[in-house]
Amino acid sequence: MKVISIISIGLLLASAAFSDQLYTKNKKANQLYKKGEYKDALKMYEDLAVESPTEPKIKMNKGSALLQMDSLDRAEESYNSAATGLKDKKALADLYYNLGNAQYMQGEKLAAQQNQGASEKYKAALENYIKSLDLRPHDRDAKWNLQLANAKMKQMQNQQQKNQNDKNKNDKNDKKQDQKNQQQDQKKNDQNKQDQNKKDQNKDQQNKDNKQQQDKNNQDQQKQNAQNDKNKQDQQKPEPTPQQQKQEDMKKDEARKLIELYSDDEHDLNKKPEKAGVIGERKGEKDW
C-alpha cells in the first residue's frame, strides 16, 4: 500500500509554523508505517485528521494504515472520504488502487463465507482499478489486480449460475418426488378404501348370515317349544274311563259294519259297465 508525504499542506494553511508541524507529524507517521508499526501510525494519522479535517491526503494515509491492519470496512470508508477532495492525479491514482485492494480483500472474505455479496465487492474493485489505470495507464500492478478482480467476478457469476441451475434441478426433482409421493399416497388410500369396503361387505354378509342363523334357531326353538307343549298336553290328557273306552270301541265296530254293508262285491267292482258314462251319474225322472 502507498502512503503520501504532505508537502502542499503549508500552502493551504495561514501559518507556516503550523504547516511545518503537520508536515513533521505526517513524516513521522509515514516512518512508523514503513516499519510496520501500523497501530502507532494510525494513531498519528487520526490526530492529524483532527488538526486538519479537510486534508484528503491524511485521510488517505489513515486508510492505508487501516488496510494493513485488516480493518477493511473502515479503510474503504476513509478512502472514499479522501477521494472527494483529492486533486493530485498521482495521489488519486494511488487512492483508487488502494481502494480497489480494500474491496478485493473484502470480496475474498465474503467468498470464503459463500456470501453472495462477494461478487459486488469484486465488481467495485474492478471499477476502481480501471479508474486508477485511467490516471496511470502503465501501472502493471493495477493491470494485474484488474485481471484478478475480473476473473473472480466471472467465477462468482458462474458459481451463482451453477447454484441456480442446481437449485432448479433440485426443485424439479423435489416436485417429481412430491408427485410420486402423492400418487403413492393416493394408491395407498384407494387400496385402504377397497380393503375397508371389502371388510364392510364381509361384515354385512356375516351379519346377514348370523341373522339367518338366528332366525333359523328361533324357528327351531319355536318348533321345539310347540312339540314340548304338545308333549306336555299329551302327558296331561287324562286316560279314558272304562265306560268311555267301551263307547269308543262301539263306534269303531259300527263304522266297520257300515263299510261292509255298503261296499260292492269284489266281482262287481271288476265288471265293466254296459253303458259308458260317469259313474254315479243319475238320469232325470219322467214327468208325472
C-alpha positions as CSV (number, residue, x, y, z in Angstrom):
1,M,0.0,0.0,0.0
2,K,1.2,3.5,-0.7
3,V,1.4,6.5,1.7
4,I,1.9,10.1,0.7
5,S,4.1,12.9,2.0
6,I,2.1,16.0,2.7
7,I,4.1,18.8,1.0
8,S,1.2,21.0,0.0
9,I,-0.3,21.4,3.4
10,G,1.8,24.5,4.1
11,L,0.2,26.3,1.1
12,L,-3.3,25.7,2.4
13,L,-2.7,26.9,5.9
14,A,-2.2,30.5,7.1
15,S,0.6,29.7,9.5
16,A,3.9,28.4,8.2
17,A,4.7,27.1,11.6
18,F,1.5,25.1,11.8
19,S,2.3,23.7,8.3
20,D,5.7,22.6,9.4
21,Q,4.3,20.9,12.4
22,L,1.7,18.9,10.4
23,Y,4.4,18.0,7.9
24,T,6.7,16.8,10.6
25,K,3.9,14.7,12.2
26,N,2.9,13.2,8.9
27,K,6.5,12.3,8.1
28,K,7.0,10.6,11.4
29,A,3.7,8.7,11.0
30,N,4.9,7.6,7.5
31,Q,8.1,6.3,9.0
32,L,6.1,4.2,11.6
33,Y,4.0,2.9,8.7
34,K,7.1,1.8,6.7
35,K,8.5,0.0,9.8
36,G,5.2,-2.0,10.0
37,E,4.1,-0.2,13.2
38,Y,0.6,0.4,11.7
39,K,-1.2,0.9,15.0
40,D,1.0,3.7,16.1
41,A,1.0,5.2,12.6
42,L,-2.8,5.1,12.6
43,K,-2.9,6.9,15.9
44,M,-0.8,9.8,14.5
45,Y,-2.9,9.9,11.3
46,E,-6.1,10.2,13.4
47,D,-4.5,13.0,15.4
48,L,-3.6,14.8,12.2
49,A,-7.1,14.4,10.8
50,V,-8.4,16.1,13.9
51,E,-6.0,19.0,13.5
52,S,-6.6,19.2,9.7
53,P,-10.0,17.6,9.0
54,T,-10.2,18.9,5.3
55,E,-6.8,17.5,4.2
56,P,-7.6,14.4,1.9
57,K,-4.1,13.0,1.9
58,I,-4.2,12.5,5.7
59,K,-7.5,10.5,5.2
60,M,-5.8,8.5,2.5
61,N,-2.8,7.7,4.7
62,K,-5.2,6.7,7.5
63,G,-7.0,4.4,5.1
64,S,-3.7,2.7,4.2
65,A,-2.9,2.1,7.9
66,L,-6.4,0.6,8.4
67,L,-6.0,-1.6,5.3
68,Q,-2.7,-3.0,6.7
69,M,-4.5,-3.7,10.0
70,D,-7.2,-5.6,8.0
71,S,-9.9,-3.1,9.1
72,L,-11.3,-3.2,5.6
73,D,-14.6,-1.5,6.1
74,R,-13.0,1.5,7.8
75,A,-10.3,1.6,5.2
76,E,-12.8,1.7,2.4
77,E,-14.7,4.5,4.2
78,S,-11.6,6.5,4.7
79,Y,-10.5,6.2,1.0
80,N,-13.9,7.2,-0.2
81,S,-13.9,10.3,2.1
82,A,-10.4,11.3,0.7
83,A,-11.4,10.8,-2.9
84,T,-13.9,13.7,-2.8
85,G,-11.2,16.4,-2.2
86,L,-8.1,14.9,-3.7
87,K,-6.8,16.8,-6.8
88,D,-3.3,15.3,-7.3
89,K,-3.6,12.8,-10.1
90,K,-0.7,10.6,-8.9
91,A,-2.2,10.6,-5.4
92,L,-5.6,9.9,-6.7
93,A,-4.3,7.0,-8.8
94,D,-2.8,5.5,-5.7
95,L,-6.1,6.1,-3.8
96,Y,-8.2,4.2,-6.4
97,Y,-5.6,1.4,-6.5
98,N,-5.7,1.1,-2.7
99,L,-9.5,1.4,-2.6
100,G,-9.7,-1.4,-5.1
101,N,-7.4,-3.6,-3.0
102,A,-9.6,-3.0,0.1
103,Q,-12.7,-4.0,-1.8
104,Y,-11.0,-7.0,-3.4
105,M,-9.9,-8.3,0.0
106,Q,-13.5,-7.8,1.3
107,G,-14.6,-9.9,-1.7
108,E,-12.2,-12.7,-0.7
109,K,-13.5,-12.8,2.8
110,L,-17.2,-12.9,1.7
111,A,-16.4,-15.5,-0.9
112,A,-14.8,-17.7,1.8
113,Q,-18.1,-17.4,3.7
114,Q,-20.1,-18.2,0.4
115,N,-21.7,-14.8,0.8
116,Q,-23.3,-13.6,-2.5
117,G,-22.1,-10.1,-1.7
118,A,-18.6,-11.1,-2.7
119,S,-19.5,-10.5,-6.4
120,E,-20.4,-6.9,-5.7
121,K,-17.1,-6.3,-3.9
122,Y,-15.1,-7.7,-6.8
123,K,-17.1,-5.6,-9.2
124,A,-16.4,-2.4,-7.2
125,A,-12.7,-3.3,-7.0
126,L,-12.6,-3.8,-10.8
127,E,-14.1,-0.3,-11.3
128,N,-11.6,1.4,-9.1
129,Y,-8.6,-0.4,-10.8
130,I,-10.0,1.0,-14.1
131,K,-10.1,4.5,-12.5
132,S,-6.5,4.1,-11.4
133,L,-5.4,3.0,-14.9
134,D,-7.2,5.9,-16.5
135,L,-4.9,8.2,-14.4
136,R,-1.8,6.0,-14.7
137,P,-2.2,3.7,-17.8
138,H,1.1,1.9,-17.4
139,D,0.7,0.7,-13.8
140,R,1.4,-3.0,-14.1
141,D,0.1,-3.7,-10.6
142,A,-3.2,-2.1,-11.3
143,K,-3.5,-4.1,-14.6
144,W,-2.7,-7.4,-12.7
145,N,-5.2,-6.7,-10.0
146,L,-7.8,-5.7,-12.6
147,Q,-7.4,-9.1,-14.2
148,L,-7.7,-10.9,-10.9
149,A,-10.9,-8.9,-10.0
150,N,-12.4,-9.7,-13.4
151,A,-11.6,-13.4,-13.1
152,K,-13.0,-13.5,-9.6
153,M,-16.2,-11.7,-10.6
154,K,-16.7,-14.2,-13.5
155,Q,-16.0,-17.1,-11.2
156,M,-18.7,-15.8,-8.8
157,Q,-21.1,-15.3,-11.6
158,N,-20.5,-18.9,-12.9
159,Q,-20.9,-20.3,-9.4
160,Q,-24.1,-18.3,-8.9
161,Q,-25.4,-19.7,-12.2
162,K,-24.4,-23.2,-11.3
163,N,-26.1,-22.8,-7.9
164,Q,-29.2,-21.6,-9.6
165,N,-29.2,-24.5,-12.1
166,D,-28.6,-26.9,-9.2
167,K,-31.5,-25.3,-7.3
168,N,-33.8,-25.5,-10.3
169,K,-32.8,-29.2,-10.8
170,N,-33.4,-30.0,-7.2
171,D,-36.7,-28.1,-7.2
172,K,-37.7,-30.2,-10.3
173,N,-36.6,-33.4,-8.6
174,D,-38.4,-32.4,-5.4
175,K,-41.5,-31.7,-7.5
176,K,-41.3,-35.1,-9.2
177,Q,-40.8,-36.8,-5.8
178,D,-43.7,-34.9,-4.4
179,Q,-45.9,-36.1,-7.3
180,K,-44.6,-39.6,-6.8
181,N,-45.4,-39.5,-3.1
182,Q,-48.8,-38.1,-3.8
183,Q,-49.5,-40.9,-6.3
184,Q,-48.3,-43.5,-3.8
185,D,-50.4,-41.9,-1.1
186,Q,-53.4,-41.9,-3.4
187,K,-52.8,-45.5,-4.4
188,K,-52.5,-46.4,-0.7
189,N,-55.6,-44.6,0.2
190,D,-57.5,-46.3,-2.7
191,Q,-56.2,-49.7,-1.5
192,N,-57.2,-48.9,2.1
193,K,-60.6,-47.8,0.9
194,Q,-61.1,-51.0,-1.1
195,D,-59.9,-53.1,1.8
196,Q,-62.3,-51.2,4.1
197,N,-65.2,-51.7,1.6
198,K,-64.4,-55.4,1.5
199,K,-64.3,-55.6,5.2
200,D,-67.7,-53.8,5.4
201,Q,-69.1,-56.2,2.8
202,N,-67.8,-59.2,4.7
203,K,-69.2,-57.8,7.9
204,D,-72.6,-57.2,6.3
205,Q,-72.6,-60.7,4.9
206,Q,-71.6,-62.1,8.3
207,N,-74.3,-60.1,10.0
208,K,-76.8,-61.4,7.4
209,D,-75.7,-65.0,7.9
210,N,-75.8,-64.5,11.7
211,K,-79.4,-63.1,11.3
212,Q,-80.4,-66.0,9.2
213,Q,-78.9,-68.5,11.6
214,Q,-80.6,-66.7,14.5
215,D,-84.0,-66.8,12.7
216,K,-83.5,-70.5,12.0
217,N,-82.6,-71.1,15.6
218,N,-85.7,-69.1,16.7
219,Q,-87.9,-71.2,14.3
220,D,-86.3,-74.4,15.6
221,Q,-86.8,-73.2,19.1
222,Q,-90.5,-72.4,18.4
223,K,-91.0,-75.8,16.9
224,Q,-89.3,-77.4,19.9
225,N,-91.4,-75.3,22.2
226,A,-94.6,-76.4,20.3
227,Q,-93.6,-80.0,20.4
228,N,-92.8,-79.6,24.1
229,D,-96.2,-78.1,24.6
230,K,-97.9,-80.9,22.7
231,N,-96.0,-83.5,24.6
232,K,-96.9,-81.7,27.8
233,Q,-100.6,-81.6,26.8
234,D,-100.4,-85.3,25.8
235,Q,-98.9,-86.1,29.1
236,Q,-101.5,-84.0,30.9
237,K,-104.5,-85.6,28.9
238,P,-106.4,-87.9,31.3
239,E,-106.8,-91.7,30.5
240,P,-110.3,-92.6,29.2
241,T,-112.6,-94.3,31.7
242,P,-113.7,-97.9,31.1
243,Q,-117.1,-96.6,30.1
244,Q,-115.6,-94.1,27.6
245,Q,-113.3,-96.8,26.2
246,K,-116.3,-99.1,25.7
247,Q,-118.3,-96.4,23.8
248,E,-115.3,-95.7,21.6
249,D,-115.0,-99.4,20.8
250,M,-118.7,-99.5,19.9
251,K,-118.3,-96.6,17.5
252,K,-115.5,-98.3,15.7
253,D,-117.5,-101.5,15.5
254,E,-120.5,-99.8,14.0
255,A,-118.4,-97.9,11.4
256,R,-116.8,-101.2,10.3
257,K,-120.3,-102.8,9.9
258,L,-121.5,-99.9,7.8
259,I,-118.5,-100.2,5.5
260,E,-119.1,-103.9,5.0
261,L,-122.8,-103.4,4.3
262,Y,-122.5,-100.8,1.6
263,S,-119.3,-101.9,-0.1
264,D,-119.6,-103.6,-3.5
265,D,-118.7,-107.1,-4.1
266,E,-115.2,-107.6,-5.4
267,H,-116.6,-109.3,-8.5
268,D,-118.9,-106.4,-9.3
269,L,-116.1,-103.9,-8.9
270,N,-114.2,-105.6,-11.6
271,K,-117.1,-105.7,-14.1
272,K,-117.2,-103.1,-16.9
273,P,-120.4,-101.0,-17.1
274,E,-122.7,-101.8,-20.0
275,K,-123.1,-98.1,-21.0
276,A,-120.4,-95.6,-20.9
277,G,-121.0,-92.8,-18.5
278,V,-119.8,-91.1,-15.4
279,I,-120.1,-93.5,-12.5
280,G,-122.6,-92.2,-10.1
281,E,-124.4,-90.1,-12.7
282,R,-128.3,-90.1,-12.5
283,K,-130.9,-89.7,-15.2
284,G,-133.7,-87.3,-14.6
285,E,-137.2,-88.8,-13.7
286,K,-140.2,-88.7,-16.2
287,D,-142.9,-86.0,-15.5
288,W,-145.9,-87.2,-13.7
